[in-house]
Amino acid sequence: MKESRNCKITIGKPGGTASKGAKNYRLSLPTNWIKEMGITEEDRNVKIAFDGNKITIEKIKSEEQFIGF
């Protein structure tokens, strides 16, 4: 299934030990996309990649999923 949506990135000021002019950037992903990827609260590790034009998000399979248990 290929679906796209337009959205805005939220820009904020990070807390903690971040430098004075630091900013963080966030965006919300649709729930149905996350569910379809198999991401859960218990298993939410993802790999992100940037090629200069495009950001991709890929779920990291656990060892059990990789082996086929």
Buried (B, 14 or more C-beta within 10 A) or exposed (E): EEEEEEEEEEEEEEEEEEEEEEEEEEEEEEEEEBEEBEBEEEBEEEEEEEEEEEEEEEBEEEEEEEEEE
